[in-house]
Amino acid sequence: GNKAEGAVIEDVARKRGVSKAQIMLRWALNQGVAVIPGSNNEKHIRENLDLAKVVVDEADARTLVEGKRPSDFRQWHSCKSGCAA
């Protein structure tokens, strides 16, 4: 299922005129996280490929980080400094 849920994500997506998934993908890319979106839906695939046009500025990023997360949100870590187990 789609994990791009929550009022904070919806607010930023509405402000930017893009999908919630695009906001989360752009935010992750801005953090240096490699993303591999998956979809069988042509519209979603096209949205995923159109991320170069999506903007998540510092204020949006702060809103996403500080906002209330959905109860099933799973945190990930960035491998900027290495991902040795």
Secondary structure, DSSP 8 states (H G I E B T S, - for coil): -----SHHHHHHHHHHTS-HHHHHHHHHHHTT-------S-HHHHHHHHTGGG----HHHHHHHHHS---TT-------TT----
